[in-house]
Amino acid sequence: VANKCAQPAIAANITTMSDKMKAIQYNKNKSGEDFADVLQMVSIPVPKASPGLAIVKIAATSSNPIDFKVLQGHYTAMWSMPLPFTVGYDFSGTIYEVDKADESKWPVGKDVFGVQWGKGKHDEGDMPAGGAFAQYITVPVSRLSVKPAGLSHEAAASSALVGTTAQQIVKRCVGVTKDDKVLILGGATAVGMIAVQLAVQIGAKVFTTASPRNKDFVESLGDGITTIDYHAEKWWELDATKGVDSVIDCAGEEGGWEHAQKVLEPVGNFVSIAALDVGFDPKGHAPRNYASFHAFSNDPDAQDEISAALVAGTIKIPLVEPSYPFSEQGAKDLLIAQAKGAHTGKLVMKIE
């Protein structure tokens, strides 16, 4: 029996849309130098909108270290990872189809961006995860932000995951305040560069590790930043870093938590987004106020904050040129470049 109360989906040019779309997927996890060989361009059914779930036509996506780490199978014991899996979390595009119940806030044609990720973990119940290396994506409307008119799709797609992560670790996890002494490991990483800018703007005294190649760039992110050449110096042995209020690990340095305890104040904070040795209980290392691994948690309010700062010019995230094409080889090249980590800024793929 038909449900006479069901609301129809609203779509743009639905009669001209194919029932198939292109996507970059893998059917098995693979490590090693040739890990990207498992990526394939496939043709799969175009998703459909339903209550609480919109279809976004993707204009741009970007890569993150988590993309190749998930592909390589690093987190299969922690997260549900059904295969085949469509790569990618960051996206920016246009609402293509939406349920009638969601149309007033998320009308067809509105430019949006976000991260296809859960609250504090990769998978969240039966909600979708990943899927941004594709022409269309099914997204819970609760994960969407409106793309500011002054921000390109490429910039928006490069800001959501790293910007939200930086906002969470700086402002919520360790709670940086004015005049704090803060050490950020990996100041030239995508999350690290935003964390540096946020901490400086709060009024903290910021120290950060960086290679000689990135020294000038990192020091351009704000006033009074002190860079430490991690090739030449052991930051945990320097007098300048003694007595820091917080250590923010954006690099996943081996022994980072062990070394951090040598420079932190007795109640000082430690957070890592890349190493697990500190554990998962923020209050588990008393008397420290906070010491834990932090997993990204979807937060459109943080996305909005970072995108507004990008438009205002108070935060910068450089985009690496040229962007990568939406093709099987383009996806392979993108993730290989991401894994090598020789770039400064965000790697982008345009979906055309």
C-alpha positions in Angstrom: 0.0 0.0 0.0 1.4 3.4 -1.0 2.2 5.8 1.8 0.0 8.8 0.9 1.8 11.0 3.5 5.2 10.5 2.0 6.8 13.7 0.7 8.4 13.6 -2.8 12.1 14.5 -3.3 12.8 17.8 -5.1 15.5 17.6 -7.7 17.2 19.8 -10.3 16.8 18.7 -13.9 16.1 15.2 -12.9 14.9 14.2 -16.3 18.4 14.9 -17.8 20.3 13.1 -15.1 21.7 9.6 -15.8 20.9 6.8 -13.3 24.6 6.1 -13.2 27.6 8.1 -11.9 31.4 7.8 -11.7 33.2 7.2 -8.4 36.6 6.2 -7.2 36.5 3.1 -5.1 38.6 0.2 -3.8 37.5 -3.4 -3.0 40.3 -4.3 -0.7 42.8 -2.7 1.6 46.4 -2.5 0.5 49.7 -1.2 2.0 53.1 -0.8 0.6 54.4 1.7 -2.0 51.8 0.5 -4.6 48.8 0.9 -2.3 47.0 3.2 -4.8 46.9 0.4 -7.4 43.6 -0.8 -5.8 41.8 2.4 -6.8 39.3 2.1 -9.7 37.0 4.4 -11.5 33.6 2.7 -11.4 30.1 3.3 -12.5 27.5 3.0 -9.7 23.9 4.0 -9.2 23.2 7.7 -8.5 21.9 7.9 -4.9 18.5 9.2 -4.0 17.4 11.7 -1.4 15.3 10.7 1.6 14.2 12.4 4.8 17.3 13.9 6.4 19.6 13.0 3.5 20.4 15.3 0.6 22.1 14.6 -2.7 25.0 17.0 -3.4 26.5 17.3 -6.9 30.2 17.6 -6.1 32.3 20.4 -7.6 35.5 19.7 -5.7 37.1 17.4 -3.1 40.4 17.3 -1.3 42.6 14.7 0.2 43.7 14.1 3.8 46.2 11.7 5.4 43.2 9.7 6.6 42.3 8.8 3.1 45.4 6.7 2.4 45.6 5.4 6.0 42.0 4.0 5.8 42.8 2.5 2.4 45.9 0.9 3.8 43.8 -0.7 6.5 45.2 1.0 9.6 41.8 1.4 11.3 39.9 -1.7 10.3 39.9 -2.9 14.0 38.4 0.4 15.1 35.9 1.4 12.5 33.3 -0.3 10.4 34.6 -0.3 6.8 32.3 -2.0 4.3 33.8 -2.7 0.9 33.7 -1.5 -1.8 34.5 1.9 -0.3 34.3 5.2 -2.2 37.3 7.4 -1.3 37.1 10.9 0.2 35.6 12.9 3.0 35.8 16.6 2.2 33.4 17.9 -0.5 31.9 21.1 -1.8 29.1 21.4 -4.4 25.5 22.1 -4.9 22.3 20.6 -3.5 20.9 18.5 -6.4 18.1 16.6 -4.7 16.5 16.9 -1.3 13.5 15.5 0.5 10.5 17.9 0.6 10.8 18.0 4.4 14.3 19.5 4.2 13.7 21.8 1.2 13.1 25.0 3.1 16.5 25.0 4.7 18.4 23.2 2.0 16.8 24.1 -1.4 18.0 22.7 -4.7 20.8 24.8 -6.1 22.2 26.0 -2.8 26.0 25.8 -2.6 27.1 23.7 0.4 30.2 22.0 1.8 31.1 19.6 4.6 32.8 16.4 5.7 31.3 12.9 5.2 32.3 11.7 8.7 30.5 10.9 12.0 30.5 12.4 15.5 33.9 11.4 17.0 34.3 8.4 14.8 34.5 7.4 11.1 31.2 5.6 11.0 28.0 6.7 12.8 25.3 4.1 12.9 23.8 3.6 9.5 24.9 7.1 8.3 27.1 7.2 5.2 30.9 7.7 5.5 33.3 8.8 2.7 32.1 9.0 -0.9 33.5 12.4 -1.9 35.6 11.2 -4.9 32.5 10.9 -6.9 30.1 13.0 -9.0 27.3 12.9 -6.4 27.2 12.1 -2.7 24.4 11.3 -0.2 24.9 13.6 2.9 22.9 13.9 6.1 21.7 17.5 6.1 23.0 17.8 9.7 26.5 17.7 8.3 26.1 20.5 5.8 27.3 24.1 5.9 26.3 26.8 3.4 29.3 27.7 1.2 30.0 31.5 1.5 29.7 33.3 -1.8 33.3 34.6 -1.4 34.8 31.1 -1.1 35.6 28.9 -4.1 34.4 25.3 -4.1 38.1 24.2 -4.0 38.8 26.3 -0.9 35.6 25.1 0.8 36.4 21.5 0.1 39.9 22.0 1.5 38.8 23.6 4.8 36.1 21.4 6.5 38.0 18.5 7.9 41.3 20.2 8.7 39.7 23.4 9.9 37.2 21.7 12.1 39.9 19.5 13.6 42.2 22.4 14.3 39.3 24.4 15.9 38.4 21.4 18.1 41.9 20.7 19.4 42.9 24.3 20.0 39.7 25.6 21.5 38.0 22.6 22.9 40.5 19.9 23.8 43.3 21.9 25.3 41.4 25.2 25.5 44.2 27.6 24.5 43.9 31.0 26.2 45.6 34.4 26.0 49.3 34.3 27.1 49.5 30.5 27.1 52.7 29.0 26.0 51.9 26.4 23.3 54.0 23.9 21.3 52.5 22.7 18.0 54.2 19.7 16.4 53.9 19.9 12.6 53.2 23.5 12.0 53.2 23.1 8.2 50.7 20.3 8.1 47.2 21.2 7.0 45.8 20.9 10.5 48.9 22.3 12.1 49.0 25.5 10.0 45.4 26.3 11.1 46.1 25.4 14.7 49.1 27.8 14.7 46.9 30.7 13.3 44.1 30.1 15.8 46.5 29.9 18.7 48.3 33.1 17.7 44.9 34.9 17.2 43.9 33.9 20.7 47.0 35.5 22.1 49.2 32.5 22.8 53.0 32.4 22.5 53.4 29.7 19.8 56.4 27.4 19.2 56.1 24.9 16.4 58.2 22.3 14.6 58.9 22.7 10.9 61.5 21.8 8.3 63.8 24.5 7.0 61.9 24.4 3.7 58.7 25.5 5.5 60.2 27.9 8.1 59.4 31.1 6.3 55.8 29.9 5.5 55.1 28.9 9.1 56.5 32.1 10.5 54.2 34.1 8.1 51.1 32.7 9.8 51.2 35.1 12.6 53.3 37.4 14.9 55.9 36.0 17.3 55.9 32.4 16.1 59.1 30.5 16.9 60.0 27.6 14.6 62.1 24.6 15.6 63.9 22.7 13.0 63.0 19.1 13.9 65.8 17.8 11.7 68.5 19.6 13.8 67.0 20.0 17.2 65.2 17.9 19.8 62.3 20.1 20.9 62.0 18.3 24.3 65.6 19.3 25.2 65.3 23.0 24.5 65.2 25.5 27.3 62.7 27.6 25.3 60.0 24.9 25.3 60.2 24.1 29.0 57.0 24.8 30.9 54.6 24.9 28.0 50.9 24.9 28.8 49.9 22.7 25.9 51.5 20.4 23.3 49.4 19.9 20.2 50.6 17.0 18.1 49.6 17.3 14.4 52.5 15.3 13.1 52.3 11.9 14.9 55.9 12.1 16.0 57.3 8.8 17.4 57.5 9.3 21.1 55.6 12.5 21.1 53.6 11.9 24.2 56.7 10.6 26.1 58.7 13.7 25.1 55.9 16.1 25.8 55.9 15.1 29.4 59.4 16.5 29.7 58.3 20.1 28.7 54.7 20.4 29.9 53.6 22.1 33.1 52.4 19.5 35.7 48.8 20.2 34.7 49.6 20.9 31.1 47.6 19.5 28.2 48.5 17.1 25.4 46.4 16.2 22.3 47.4 14.2 19.3 45.4 13.7 16.1 48.0 11.2 14.7 49.4 9.0 17.4 47.6 6.7 19.8 50.1 6.2 22.6 48.6 8.7 24.9 45.3 6.8 24.9 41.7 7.9 24.6 40.7 9.1 28.1 41.3 12.9 28.4 41.3 12.7 32.2 43.4 9.5 32.3 46.7 11.3 33.1 46.0 13.2 36.3 46.8 15.9 37.3 46.8 16.9 33.6 43.7 18.7 32.6 43.6 17.0 29.2 45.8 14.3 27.6 44.3 12.2 24.8 44.1 11.2 21.2 41.4 13.2 19.4 39.3 11.9 16.6 37.6 14.4 14.3 33.9 15.0 15.1 31.5 16.4 12.5 30.6 20.0 13.4 29.0 22.4 10.9 29.4 25.3 13.4 33.1 24.9 13.3 33.0 24.6 9.5 31.1 27.9 9.4 33.7 29.6 11.7 36.6 28.5 9.6 35.0 29.3 6.3 34.1 32.8 7.5 37.7 33.3 8.6 38.9 32.3 5.2 36.6 34.8 3.5 37.7 37.5 5.9 41.3 36.7 5.3 42.1 36.0 9.0 43.0 32.4 8.2 44.8 31.1 5.1 45.0 27.5 3.7 47.1 27.4 0.6 45.9 25.2 -2.3 48.5 23.3 -4.2 48.4 23.9 -7.9 47.6 22.4 -10.3 44.5 20.5 -9.0 44.1 16.8 -9.8 41.7 15.6 -12.5 38.7 13.4 -11.6 40.0 10.2 -13.2 41.4 6.9 -12.0 45.0 8.0 -12.5 44.3 11.4 -11.0 43.0 9.8 -7.8 46.1 7.5 -7.7 48.4 10.4 -8.2 46.6 12.5 -5.6 46.8 9.9 -2.8 50.4 9.0 -3.6 51.3 12.7 -3.3 49.3 12.9 -0.1 51.2 9.9 1.4 54.6 11.4 0.4 53.8 14.6 2.2 56.2 16.8 0.2 53.6 19.6 -0.3 52.6 22.5 1.8 48.8 23.2 1.7 45.9 21.2 0.5 45.7 18.9 -2.6 42.5 19.3 -4.5 40.5 17.3 -7.1 38.0 19.1 -9.3 35.0 16.9 -10.1 34.1 17.7 -13.7 
